[in-house]
Amino acid sequence: MAKTLKVELAVPNALSVQDLVPNFQNFGEDVYRALRNECDVSIEEIDHFAGAFHLRGLHKRDVRTVAAKVRKILDKHPWLTDVKIYEVPDDHDA
């Protein structure tokens, strides 16, 4: 069974914080470019800001490695201080 990571901007009223949404989208686009061949990640989900995006289709053995890669990309975006990365149930499994 595939695993899913959620990458969430944990800032209340994020839309009211200047430049926060575009910075989170830029970070998400960096994640997309780096991981699109390793998991299912939607550029549409990233560009349509909903406060989070998902990395789907991960093998159990890869969850920690992918999370570490996302954290490393996040290090290049120091203005994003409240981003959470955690495993969630995959609502796309059928």
MODALIN-V899541 format. One record per helix or strand of 2 or more residues. SS is the DSSP state (A for helix, B for strand). FROM is the first residue (numbers start at 1). LEN is the number of residues. Records with the same first field share a line. If there is no record, write none. Layout:
SS=FROM-LEN, FROM-LEN
This chain:
B=3-7, 40-2, 52-7, 83-6
A=14-3, 20-16, 43-5, 60-15
